[in-house]
Amino acid sequence: MLLPTLTQEPSELRAMMRSGELSGLTSGMAPGYVQANLVILPREQAFDFLLFCQRNPKPCPLLEVVEAGSVEPSQMAPGVDLRTDLPRYRVFENGKLVEEPTSISHVWRDDLVSFLIGCSFTFESALINGGIRIPHFEEGKNTAMFVTSIETTPAGIFSGPMVVSMRAIPRNKLVRAVQITSRFPSVHGSPVHIGDPAAIGVKDITTPDLGDPAVVGEDDVPVFWGCGVTPQVVAMNSKPPLMITHAPGHMFITDVPDEDMAVL
């Protein structure tokens, strides 16, 4: 993984991504700024996905929808090119992952609609400020993610299981963690499950389906939040002809401060 050494400003980090200088995980980068998941679909499937997000706000809280053919998310980061300004992408064709490029200019089409979805990296800064350690954030690693037995609410062609991200929270700070993340409904908000992983179909929290294993102490409780990687699992289940996403943990860094996502 290539870590930035010169800047933590979103615009300069994105310029490094565009040039190919930066292609690694974004956990811990640009602290204080919102990071987002990306989903890009042909116009023909876009309405179904918009409806899917509205019906499943925990894993898929919408931040912005970019019109067909446009590459600029004018609300979250004016002037950005979504084809080049993320560190790494995933391209799915008929539900199959076909490549993980650092640019999607070669597959871009004028009928593509882009969706930016809230990311839990945003509330991690708030958790840290609230006195709750996030080891993977500190180490620049990816959060642990699991495909669960929780079914999403279908919409059109889209259906499938929810993906969750997990953080091990000290038992005496559970209430505080829930209070803090509840202030950020547009970036997944409060947990979807606390405690027994088996209750949501997770067999082994030391072996995530995606991301890096979490450090779990004796006094820690596994806490699970809805995750914006859910659309990637849904893509493999629903098989749209084309879906482009970010690679897990390789997020889009916006110009919006984290606190702009918080509610009182």
C-alpha positions in Angstrom: 0.0 0.0 0.0 1.3 3.5 -0.9 0.7 6.0 1.8 0.7 9.8 1.2 3.6 11.6 2.8 3.1 15.2 1.7 -0.5 16.1 2.2 -3.8 15.2 3.8 -5.8 17.7 1.7 -8.6 16.0 -0.3 -7.8 17.8 -3.5 -4.1 16.9 -3.4 -4.8 13.3 -2.5 -7.2 13.0 -5.4 -4.6 14.5 -7.7 -2.2 11.8 -6.5 -4.8 9.2 -7.3 -5.4 10.7 -10.8 -1.7 10.5 -11.6 -1.4 7.0 -10.3 0.9 8.0 -7.5 -1.6 6.8 -4.9 -3.6 3.6 -5.3 -3.9 2.2 -1.8 -6.5 2.1 1.0 -7.9 5.4 2.2 -8.5 4.5 5.9 -7.0 7.3 8.0 -6.5 9.7 5.0 -7.8 13.2 5.0 -9.1 13.1 8.6 -12.1 15.3 9.1 -13.4 14.9 5.6 -16.2 12.6 4.3 -15.3 9.5 2.4 -17.8 7.9 0.1 -18.6 4.6 -1.6 -19.2 4.7 -5.4 -21.6 2.8 -7.6 -22.0 3.5 -11.3 -24.7 1.9 -13.4 -26.3 2.3 -16.9 -29.3 4.6 -16.9 -31.5 1.6 -17.6 -30.7 0.1 -14.1 -30.3 3.4 -12.3 -33.9 3.9 -11.1 -34.0 0.4 -9.7 -30.8 1.1 -7.8 -32.1 4.5 -6.5 -35.1 2.7 -5.2 -32.9 0.1 -3.6 -31.0 2.7 -1.8 -34.2 4.4 -0.5 -35.4 1.1 0.8 -32.1 0.2 2.4 -30.8 3.4 4.0 -28.6 1.6 6.6 -26.2 0.0 4.1 -26.8 2.4 1.3 -27.3 6.0 2.5 -27.3 8.2 -0.5 -25.1 11.3 -0.5 -25.4 12.4 -4.2 -26.6 11.1 -7.5 -24.7 12.4 -10.6 -26.7 12.7 -13.8 -26.0 10.3 -16.7 -22.8 11.1 -18.6 -21.5 13.5 -16.0 -18.3 12.7 -14.1 -18.5 15.5 -11.6 -20.1 15.2 -8.2 -20.8 18.9 -7.9 -22.3 18.7 -4.4 -19.6 16.7 -2.7 -16.5 17.7 -4.6 -16.9 20.2 -7.5 -14.4 19.7 -10.3 -13.7 16.1 -9.6 -13.5 13.4 -12.3 -15.1 10.2 -10.9 -13.3 8.2 -13.7 -9.9 8.9 -12.3 -10.0 10.4 -8.8 -10.4 7.2 -6.7 -7.4 5.0 -5.9 -8.9 1.8 -7.3 -12.2 0.6 -8.8 -14.0 -2.6 -9.5 -15.8 -3.5 -12.8 -18.6 -6.1 -12.7 -20.1 -7.5 -15.9 -23.2 -9.7 -15.5 -22.4 -10.1 -11.8 -18.8 -11.2 -12.3 -15.8 -9.1 -11.2 -13.7 -8.6 -14.4 -11.0 -6.1 -13.4 -9.8 -3.8 -10.6 -8.3 -0.8 -12.5 -7.0 2.5 -11.1 -9.0 4.4 -13.8 -12.3 3.7 -15.5 -11.9 6.1 -18.5 -11.6 3.1 -20.8 -15.0 1.7 -19.8 -16.8 5.0 -19.4 -20.1 5.6 -21.3 -22.4 8.6 -21.7 -25.4 6.6 -20.3 -23.7 5.9 -16.9 -25.2 7.3 -13.7 -23.0 7.6 -10.6 -24.1 7.2 -7.0 -22.1 8.3 -3.9 -23.0 6.4 -0.8 -22.1 7.2 2.8 -19.0 5.5 4.3 -18.4 4.5 7.9 -14.9 5.9 7.7 -16.6 9.3 8.3 -17.9 8.4 11.8 -14.6 6.8 12.8 -13.0 10.2 13.4 -15.9 11.0 15.7 -15.5 7.7 17.6 -11.8 8.5 18.0 -12.6 12.0 19.2 -15.0 10.4 21.7 -12.2 8.4 23.2 -12.8 5.1 21.4 -9.7 3.6 19.7 -10.0 2.3 16.1 -6.9 0.2 15.5 -7.3 -0.3 11.8 -7.7 3.5 11.3 -4.5 4.2 13.2 -2.6 1.6 11.2 -4.0 2.5 7.7 -5.7 -0.9 7.4 -9.1 -1.8 6.1 -12.1 -2.4 8.4 -13.4 -6.0 8.7 -16.4 -6.6 6.6 -18.8 -9.6 6.6 -21.6 -10.8 4.3 -24.6 -11.5 6.6 -27.8 -13.5 6.7 -29.7 -10.1 6.8 -31.6 -9.8 3.5 -32.0 -6.3 2.0 -35.3 -5.1 0.8 -35.5 -5.8 -3.0 -36.1 -3.1 -5.6 -36.5 -4.0 -9.2 -33.6 -6.2 -10.3 -31.6 -5.6 -7.1 -31.6 -7.9 -4.1 -29.2 -9.8 -1.9 -27.7 -9.9 1.6 -26.5 -7.0 3.6 -22.7 -6.5 4.2 -21.7 -5.1 7.5 -18.5 -3.6 8.8 -17.3 -4.6 12.3 -15.4 -2.8 15.0 -14.5 -4.2 18.4 -15.8 -1.8 21.0 -14.9 -1.9 24.8 -17.9 -3.0 26.7 -17.8 0.1 28.9 -18.0 2.3 25.8 -20.8 0.6 23.9 -23.4 3.2 24.7 -21.0 6.0 23.8 -20.3 4.3 20.4 -24.0 4.0 19.6 -24.6 7.7 20.6 -21.8 8.9 18.5 -22.6 7.0 15.3 -26.4 7.7 15.6 -25.5 11.3 14.9 -24.4 10.3 11.4 -27.4 8.7 9.7 -26.1 9.7 6.2 -23.0 7.5 6.7 -24.7 4.4 8.1 -25.7 5.8 11.5 -26.3 3.5 14.5 -25.3 -0.2 14.5 -27.5 -2.8 12.9 -26.3 -5.5 15.4 -24.4 -5.7 18.7 -23.0 -8.9 20.1 -23.4 -12.5 19.0 -22.1 -12.6 15.4 -23.9 -15.9 14.7 -27.2 -14.1 15.0 -26.6 -12.4 11.7 -24.9 -15.3 10.0 -21.2 -14.4 10.8 -19.4 -17.6 11.7 -15.9 -16.3 12.6 -15.1 -12.6 13.3 -11.4 -13.3 13.0 -11.9 -14.2 9.3 -13.7 -11.4 7.5 -15.1 -11.8 4.0 -13.5 -8.5 3.0 -11.0 -6.2 4.6 -8.5 -6.9 7.4 -9.1 -8.9 10.6 -10.1 -6.8 13.6 -8.2 -6.7 16.9 -10.7 -8.0 19.5 -9.7 -7.7 23.2 -11.1 -9.7 26.1 -13.4 -6.8 27.2 -14.5 -6.0 23.6 -17.9 -6.5 22.0 -18.3 -7.0 18.3 -20.4 -4.2 16.8 -21.7 -4.2 13.3 -22.7 -1.3 11.0 -24.4 -1.4 7.6 -21.7 -1.2 4.9 -21.5 0.5 1.5 -19.9 -2.6 0.0 -23.4 -4.2 0.0 -24.1 -3.1 -3.6 -21.1 -5.2 -4.7 -22.5 -8.3 -3.2 -25.9 -7.3 -4.6 -24.3 -6.9 -8.0 -23.0 -10.5 -7.9 -26.5 -11.7 -6.9 -28.5 -9.5 -9.3 -26.2 -9.6 -12.3 -26.7 -6.2 -13.9 -24.9 -6.0 -17.3 -22.4 -3.5 -16.0 -21.7 -2.1 -12.5 -18.6 -0.1 -11.5 -17.7 0.5 -7.9 -14.8 1.5 -5.7 -12.6 -1.4 -4.5 -13.4 -2.1 -0.9 -11.5 0.4 1.4 -10.4 2.5 -1.6 -12.9 5.3 -1.1 -13.8 8.5 -2.8 -12.5 11.4 -0.6 -14.9 14.4 -0.8 -14.5 18.1 0.1 -17.2 17.9 2.7 -16.3 18.1 6.4 -17.4 15.1 8.6 -19.3 17.4 10.9 -21.5 18.5 8.0 -22.9 14.9 8.1 -23.8 15.1 11.8 -27.2 15.8 13.2 -27.9 17.2 16.7 
